[in-house]
Amino acid sequence: MTSIKTKCNSKDILDRAKLVLKIEFEEIQAVSDKLDDGFVGAIELILSSNGRVIVTGMGKSGHIGKKISATLASTGTSSTFLHPAEAHHGDLGVVQKDDIILAISYSGETDEVCSLVPHFKRIGTPIIAITGDPNSTLARLAYSHINASVKLEACSLNLAPTASTTVALALGDALAVVLLEMRGFKADDFALTHPAGSLGRRLFVKVGDLMRTGENLPSVGPEKSIAEAVLEMSAKRMGMTCVTNKDEEILGILTDGDLRRIISRGTDIHKKLVSEVMSKKALTIENNSLASEAALKMEKEKINHLLVVNSRGKLIGALGIHDLLEAKIL
């Protein structure tokens, strides 16, 4: 390997990077135009099966296969990855008759993969092949073939699997998403497979999980002075207070922004009543709504707080933008 002796030119670096992305983009477009009944057959086969999609591939194709398998599994299609070499030493036992093999090999001649075909046939497991050669051994022996051929790799030597692996990955995504849509897979289903991390928080966490309630909920009556409302807001540290009647029905809301405007006008906060200055259009959200929906509503309305109600419209809590930030919803 030769050492780099010349100074890097920023423009040359960016131009080369853009060319790589351009090549891969164009190859994905070209493969999209080549999609045919082979893809349709693969979808129909998987939908008709009661088993799993067993993905297999060697080298870079194997790495792509692991990602495809993971995407399938998280979007409603049961899937696992089978390493071809390990399959020859006992792992073939995971394959059952009801399963489907998704074999990935750009050449379609990878020894470790092709040598498994007779065993798959013996078990009675149909094969879907993703290759770059429709006339290859793997393509000819498959129940359904998806053409992943590329004219050019993004590597300047046209050797390193780059555009070809990107195309294979994109085809795997296409399979997973079409299957997802045809199965009627919903956001709630997706949440079940993503309980942790940002996806889980967005799809699982409800407003009721984060809202302030009871002694932590700032609330005053309309007959209270602004000064008394300030004390309530300071004690509860939420930047607002609900205004409710004796039946705890929502009459309005008073925020720290309202207070700044009131004070700037020279209003006597000890004499002025909350009912005279509160905002009567307090926005609400149900406690069973997703916290992510609350975040969108706050963003759309350009507000920092929402009052939380139950299905009967009764006030049961409040949610602030800081609650969403602490829960990493935002």
N, C-alpha and C positions, 0 to 999 in steps of 0.2 A: 504494500500500500504506500503510495507516494505522499509526502508531506505537502501541506499548503504553504506556498511561499509568497503568493501575491495577496495584496490587501483585498478584502471582500468589498464588492461594490453593491450598495443597497439596492439600486435599481435592477441590477442583474439578478440578485437573489429573489426579489419580488416578481420579476418577469418570469423566472424559471418556475417559481411556485404557482403562479397563475396559469402557466402552460400545463403543469401537472393536473391542476383542477379542471382546466378546459378539456384536456384529453379524456379524463375520467367522466366528465359530464357528457361529452359527445358519445362515448362508448355506452353509457347507460341509455341515452336516447336511441342509439342504434339497436340495442337489445330490445328496448321497448317496442320498436317497430317490427321486430322479428317474433314477438310473442304469438303463439298459435295454439292449436288444439292440444298440444303437449302440456301447456300450462293449465288449460281447462280440465284436461284429463287428470292432472295431478290434484287439482282442487276437488274434483268429484270423487276421486279415490279416497282422499283423506276424510272427506265429509261422510262417506259411506262406511268408514271403518269404525270399529269399536275399540281398537287398540291404540297404541302410541305411534308417533312418528320417530323412528330411530334414525338419527342423523349420523353419517359417517364420512370421513375424509382424512387424508394424510397430509402432513406438512401444513403449508399455509391454508390449504382447503379445509384442513381439520380445524384450524383456529376459526375460520369463517363459519364452519359447521357448528361449533360450540355456541357462537353468537346466535345463529339462526335457531338452534334448538332452544336456547334460553328465551328468545323472543316468542317462539311458538308457545312454550310452556306458560309464559306470563300473559298470553292473550287468548287463552281458552283451548289450546290444542296440546294435549298431553304429549310430551316429547322428552327424549334424553339423548345424550351423545355416546356413541360407541367408537372407541379407538380401534382402527383396523388391526393393528399389531396385537393389541390385547385380546381382540376377538378370536384370534388364532390360538390363544392360550387360555381359553376358558370363558371369556366374557361373552362369547357367542350365545351362551345360555340365557342371556337376558332377552333375546329375541323370541317372540311368540308368534304363532300363526296369524293372529289378528292384527299384528303390527304392520307398519309400512316402513320400508327403508327409503331414506332420502340420501343418496350417495353423491358426493361432490368430488369431481376430478376434472381439472381443465382439459387435460389430454384425453381423458376417458380411457386411459390405458394403465393407470397406476396399479402396479402389481398387488400391493397389499389390499386394495379395494376390489379389484377384479377377481382375485382369488377367493373372495368371500361369496361371490355371486352363486356358485353351485350350492353352497350351504344355505343361502337364503331361499333358493329354489326348492331345496329339499324340505325346508321348514314350511314352505308355501307362502312366504312373505313377498308381496309385490314390491318392485323397486321403482322409485322415481329417480332419474339421473339428471344432474345439472353438469353439463360438460361444454367444452368449447368446440367439440367435433361430433356432429350428428351421426357420422359414420364410424365412430369409435366402438370398441368392444362393449364398453359400459352402456353407451347409448342404444346399441342394437339389442342388448339383452334386457333393457328396462321396459317396464310396462308403459311408462310415460317419460318422455325426454324433454328437458327445457334447455334451449340453446343459449349458452352464455359466451359465445365466441366474441373476441375483440380483434380489431385490426392492428391495434398498437397498444403496447404497455406504456405507462407514463414514465417509466425508467428510460433514461437517455440511451442505455445500452439495449433497450427492448428485451430485457432478460428478467428482471425482478418482477414477480407477480404483484402488480399494482392495479392497473385498470381492470384486469381479469378478476382479481379478488373483490374489488369494489362492486363490480357487476354481479358477482355471485351473491354478495351480501345484500345488494339491492333486490335481487330476485327472491331471496329468502324473506326480506321484509314484505315484498309484494304478496308472497304466499300467505304470510302470517296475517296481514291486514285484510286481504280478501276473505280468508277463513273467519277472522274476527267478525267482519260485517255480515257474512252469510250465517253465522251462528247466532247473530243478534246479541253479541257480547257487549255489555254495558259498562259504564263507569264504576258501578257498584261491584261488578264482577272483577274488574281490574283492580279495585281496591283490595279485594281479598287476597290477591297474590303480591301486593305491594304494601304490607302493613307498616313498614318502617321507612325512614328517610322522607324527603320532601314530597314524593308522590303519595306516600301513605298519609302524611299530614294533610295534604290537599284533598284527598278522597275519603278520609275517615273522620277527621276531627270536626265535630259539630259545634255550633255556636254555644249550645248548652254546656259543652265541656270547658269553655273558656270564660263564660260570662261572670260578672260580679253579682252576687246575690246577698240577701239578708243584711247583716250589719255592714257588709262591704259595699252595699248599693247606696249611693248618695241620693237622698230624696227629701224634699221639703214641701210644705203646703203653700198654696197661693197667697195666703194671708201673711206669710213671713216677709221680713224685710230683706233687702238685697244683702245687707251685712250678715244676717243670719244664714243666708244661702252661701255666702263666702266661707263662713265657718264650717258649714257642712262639706263644701267642696274641698277645703283644706284638710279636713279630718279624713275624708275618704280618698283623697289624692287621685281623682280620676279626671280632673279638668272639666267637670260638668256636674250638674245635679238634675235629677228628674223633678218635675213639678206634678204632684198628684193630689187628688182630693181624699176625703176620709175613707172612701171605698177603694182607694189605690188605683183609681182610673187615671190614665195619663191626660194631663192638661197641657203640658208643654215641657220644654227643656231650657236650661240656662247654662251656657258654656263659658269657659274662661275668655273666649273671644268676645262674647257678648259683654262680659264684665269690663274688658279693656275699652270697648266703645262707650259704655255707660260712664265710666270714670273719666274718660277723655272729654266728655260733654259737661263735666262738673256736676253730675247728679249726686244728690245727697243719698248715699246708700243706706243710711240709718232710717230715713223717712220713706223712701220709695219702696213699694211692695214688689215682690217677685212677679205677681200677676200682671203688673203694668209693663214689665220689660221682657218677660220670657218669650221665647219663640214657640208659637202654638202649633207649628208644623214639625213635630218631633217624628223623625223617621224610625220605623221599627223593623224588626226581622224576627221570624219564629225561631224558637230554641232548637228545633230539629233541622234547621238549615245548615248546610256546610259552612264552616268558618271561611273557606275560600270564597263563598258567595257573599259573605259579609264584607270581605276585603274588596271585592269587585264593586259592591254597592257603595262603600265609602269612597272609593276612587271615582266612581261615576258622579256621585253627588258632591264630591269635594268636602267631605266632612270627616271628623275624627271619632265620632261616637254613634252608636245605634242602641235604641232601647229594645230589649228582648221581651217578646210576648209568647204566650203559649197558643195552642190551636184555637182557643176561645177569645184571643185578643187581650188577655189579662197580662199586665206587666209582671214579669218574674225576674228581670235582671237587666244588666246593661253591658255593653261590649265596647271597649276602646281600641284605638289603633295600636296602642302600646301592648295590649293583651295579645293582639295578632303578631306583633313583632317578637314578643317573648316566646310565643309558641312556634316561631319560625314559619308562620303561614305566609308572611311577607318577606 
